[in-house]
Amino acid sequence: MTLKKLSQHLLLATAFSLGAAHAANAASFVDEFDGGELAGHWEVLNEDQDSYVVEDGNLLALATGGASLSKGTASNIFRLKTPLPKGNWVATMKFRMPYQTGREAPFLGLYGDKDNFFAAYANAWSYYEKVRGARLFSNSTKEIKGKAIYFSNVIWGGAGGKAFTADDAPNPFILRVTKTGRNYSAAVQINEGGEPSWKEFQSVTLLREPGSLAFGILQQEKVAGETPMFVDWIRIDPAN
């Protein structure tokens, strides 16, 4: 084999290897909410068309009035119609939100119906009257056939319940759900002091996925004011 042909073979082999690596690392699904309409791979459960819009590369969703996934009262649950990948995967949602009422609960997870779902939340809860967003929590809920398992941890704000303003919230956030075998774990990344950091949740075991990937925003109780959430993107990536 001549030196020229050997070089060609090496270049082809390198290109093939890079292409295979790129394919292995490529996302299984990405929605960056470009355009002016929600893409057809989403269905909207309990739809309220006056409470969401796609524009400027974001999905903007509003929540008011108090709601619950387990009671079936949450509006605008955005559920993916595309099948989830086989094997292990990581789903992420990047969003920004002012946390201005102290009852915000953005969520990402797997949703079948009100009795069957797994949801990870990065929610606010204020303990004192007129104190807004005293603390932020990571919560995860597994509900199968109406029976719930629930975990909660403080991720930001301190045990004293010190008030913070909407501008203080450590935006942007990334909610993450990871499937490893039958183990499902969640985490949230917050921008704390300008440094992104991950806060891990407790994991759960699901023998069967209760539904497809879903996300949304709700207020956990009826309070004065509304909650806007700006979603930058949703991704599903293969995992080892």
DAGIZI-V334296 format. One record per helix or strand of 3 or more residues. SS is the DSSP state (@ for helix, = for strand). FROM is the first residue (numbers start at 1). LEN is the number of residues. Records with the same first field share a line. If there is no record, write none. Layout:
SS=FROM-LEN + FROM-LEN
This chain:
@=3-23 + 49-3 + 166-3
==27-5 + 42-4 + 52-4 + 58-6 + 77-4 + 89-8 + 104-10 + 116-10 + 135-10 + 147-10 + 173-8 + 183-10 + 195-6 + 212-8 + 227-12
